[in-house]
Amino acid sequence: MPKIILMTITYIVSLILTFASYFITINGQSTLEISNRFPVMFAPINISYMIWILIYILLAYWLVKNFKKTSIKQTVLFSNVCILQALSILFWHYEFFIIFFCSSVILVLYLFFLYNTYSFTNNTLTGRLPFSLYFAWSTFMMLTNASFILTSYEWHGFGLSNPLWAVILLTIGTAIALHIRYHHFDIIYPSVFIWAFIGIVLHNRLDELLVTTAALFLCGVLVVGILFVKKKPVYRN
């Protein structure tokens, strides 16, 4: 019973703060109002953030189906993920950007640990799939957040142009997605990056042709990776 209460409360708090941050103001501003202040090219169009709806629906389903099945490790990790998600929103809205980025990195690490509590073959709605989706989106957002924060501090990028840095981040994201695809036998993870990259294309359109072209090309690379990059999964408990 304590596990159920802990996971339910932290999930609800995370859910409320995540969606509230987009539709009402916290500290006088919404999440998108803050992000739209910075001319960041490695950022998706606003509608891309609708993926949060799917993420929280899948997490709710996982939570209901696993009330009596979660281990202590999974309970602690899941609760910490929800708490970090809620805290990172507050850090963002109060513009504690360095603390916010650190919390987003820790969030990704916790999600990776939770993701790894399942076997490579357990890609079900009650198993690894919800966390694969959440882990992928949080990884992408971590890269986006780094871009936002560096822009907010007027970092000049070692003399490299903003479009070139966007392409570098796109390449890093693709490499991470293909790594997870191959070593963790996961097609959901790179699929989320395709969604995110399409959002970047729609955000930049033809205004930044280099970024748009690179994003479309790397979407193709990820599709090829999903279809043809295969590794026999390692069975484990």
C-alpha positions in Angstrom: 0.0 0.0 0.0 2.7 2.6 0.8 4.2 2.0 -2.7 0.8 2.6 -4.4 0.3 5.8 -2.4 3.8 7.1 -3.1 3.7 6.5 -6.9 0.1 7.8 -7.3 0.8 11.0 -5.4 4.0 11.8 -7.2 2.4 10.9 -10.6 -0.5 13.3 -10.0 1.8 16.1 -8.9 4.0 15.6 -12.0 0.9 15.4 -14.3 -0.7 18.6 -12.9 2.5 20.7 -13.0 3.5 19.5 -16.5 0.2 20.4 -18.1 -0.4 23.5 -16.0 2.9 24.9 -17.1 1.7 25.0 -20.7 -1.8 26.3 -20.1 -1.5 28.6 -17.1 1.2 30.9 -15.9 3.6 30.0 -13.1 5.6 32.9 -11.9 3.8 35.0 -14.4 4.7 33.0 -17.5 4.0 29.8 -19.3 6.6 27.2 -20.4 6.3 28.2 -24.1 6.4 31.9 -23.3 9.8 31.4 -21.8 11.1 29.2 -24.6 9.8 31.4 -27.3 11.9 34.3 -25.9 15.0 32.7 -27.2 15.9 32.3 -30.9 16.8 28.6 -30.7 16.9 26.5 -33.9 17.2 23.2 -32.2 13.6 23.4 -30.9 10.4 21.8 -32.2 7.2 23.5 -33.2 4.9 24.1 -30.2 2.4 21.3 -31.2 5.2 18.7 -30.8 4.9 19.1 -27.0 1.5 17.3 -27.3 3.5 14.1 -27.0 3.2 14.7 -23.2 -0.5 13.6 -23.4 0.6 10.2 -24.8 3.4 9.9 -22.3 1.1 10.5 -19.3 -1.7 8.3 -20.6 0.8 5.4 -21.0 2.3 6.1 -17.6 -1.2 6.0 -16.0 -1.9 2.7 -17.7 1.4 1.3 -16.5 0.7 2.5 -13.0 -2.8 1.0 -12.8 -1.6 -2.4 -14.2 1.6 -2.6 -12.0 0.3 -1.5 -8.6 1.1 -4.9 -7.1 4.0 -5.8 -9.4 6.5 -3.1 -9.0 9.7 -3.7 -7.2 11.1 -1.4 -4.5 13.7 -0.2 -7.0 11.0 0.6 -9.6 8.9 2.3 -7.1 11.7 4.6 -5.9 12.9 5.3 -9.4 9.4 6.1 -10.7 8.6 8.4 -7.8 12.0 10.2 -8.2 11.3 10.7 -11.9 7.9 12.3 -11.1 9.4 14.5 -8.4 12.3 15.6 -10.7 9.8 16.3 -13.5 7.8 18.6 -11.2 10.9 20.3 -9.7 12.4 20.9 -13.2 9.2 22.8 -14.2 9.5 25.1 -11.2 13.2 25.7 -11.8 12.4 26.6 -15.5 9.6 29.0 -14.6 11.6 30.7 -11.9 14.5 30.9 -14.4 17.0 28.9 -12.3 18.4 27.7 -15.6 21.6 26.0 -14.4 19.7 24.1 -11.7 17.0 23.3 -14.2 19.5 21.8 -16.6 21.2 19.7 -13.9 17.8 18.4 -12.8 16.9 17.5 -16.4 20.2 15.5 -16.7 19.4 13.6 -13.5 15.9 13.0 -14.7 17.3 11.4 -17.9 19.6 9.2 -15.8 16.8 8.0 -13.5 14.6 7.2 -16.6 17.5 5.2 -18.0 17.8 3.2 -14.8 14.0 2.6 -14.7 14.1 1.7 -18.4 16.8 -0.8 -17.7 14.7 -2.6 -15.0 12.9 -4.3 -17.9 14.4 -6.9 -20.4 15.1 -5.9 -23.9 12.2 -7.9 -25.2 9.5 -6.6 -22.8 8.3 -3.8 -25.1 4.7 -3.9 -23.8 2.4 -1.2 -22.4 2.9 -2.7 -18.9 6.6 -3.0 -19.4 9.3 -0.9 -21.0 7.3 0.9 -23.7 6.0 3.9 -21.6 9.5 4.5 -20.3 11.1 4.2 -23.7 8.8 7.0 -24.9 9.4 9.1 -21.8 13.2 8.4 -21.8 13.5 9.4 -25.5 11.5 12.6 -25.2 13.4 13.6 -22.0 16.7 13.0 -23.8 15.7 15.1 -26.7 14.5 17.8 -24.3 17.8 17.7 -22.4 19.6 18.6 -25.7 17.0 21.3 -26.4 17.3 22.7 -22.9 21.1 23.0 -23.3 20.5 25.0 -26.4 18.0 27.3 -24.6 20.2 27.9 -21.6 23.4 28.6 -23.7 21.4 31.1 -25.8 20.0 32.7 -22.7 23.5 33.3 -21.4 24.5 34.7 -24.8 27.1 32.0 -25.5 28.8 32.6 -28.9 29.5 28.9 -29.7 33.2 29.1 -30.2 32.6 31.1 -33.3 30.4 28.5 -34.9 27.0 29.7 -36.3 23.7 28.9 -34.7 22.6 26.7 -37.7 25.8 24.7 -37.5 25.3 24.1 -33.7 21.7 23.0 -34.4 23.1 20.4 -37.0 25.6 19.2 -34.4 22.9 18.7 -31.8 20.8 16.9 -34.5 23.7 14.6 -35.2 24.3 13.9 -31.5 20.6 13.1 -31.0 20.7 10.8 -34.0 23.8 9.0 -32.6 22.1 8.5 -29.2 18.9 7.2 -30.8 20.7 4.7 -33.0 22.8 3.6 -30.0 19.7 2.8 -28.0 18.1 1.2 -31.1 21.0 -1.2 -31.6 22.1 -1.9 -28.0 18.7 -2.0 -26.4 16.7 -3.5 -29.3 14.2 -0.5 -29.2 12.3 1.0 -32.1 10.2 3.4 -29.9 13.1 5.4 -28.8 14.4 6.5 -32.2 10.7 7.0 -33.4 10.4 9.7 -30.8 13.4 11.5 -32.2 11.8 11.3 -35.7 8.8 13.1 -34.2 11.0 15.7 -32.6 13.1 16.3 -35.7 9.9 16.7 -37.8 8.9 19.3 -35.2 12.2 21.1 -35.8 11.6 21.1 -39.5 8.2 22.7 -39.0 9.7 25.2 -36.6 12.5 26.3 -38.9 10.8 25.6 -42.3 12.7 27.3 -45.2 14.0 30.1 -43.0 17.0 27.9 -41.9 17.5 25.6 -44.9 20.6 23.9 -43.5 18.8 22.9 -40.3 15.7 21.8 -42.1 17.6 19.8 -44.6 19.8 18.1 -41.9 16.7 17.3 -39.8 15.0 15.7 -42.8 18.1 13.7 -43.8 18.6 12.5 -40.2 14.9 11.5 -40.0 15.7 9.2 -43.0 18.8 7.9 -41.2 16.7 7.0 -38.2 14.0 5.3 -40.3 16.8 3.2 -41.9 18.1 2.4 -38.4 14.7 1.3 -37.3 14.1 -0.9 -40.3 17.6 -2.4 -40.9 19.8 -2.0 -37.8 19.1 -5.1 -35.8 20.8 -6.9 -33.0 19.7 -10.1 -31.4 18.3 -9.1 -27.9 20.0 -10.4 -24.8 17.5 -12.2 -22.6 17.6 -11.2 -19.0 15.3 -11.2 -16.0 
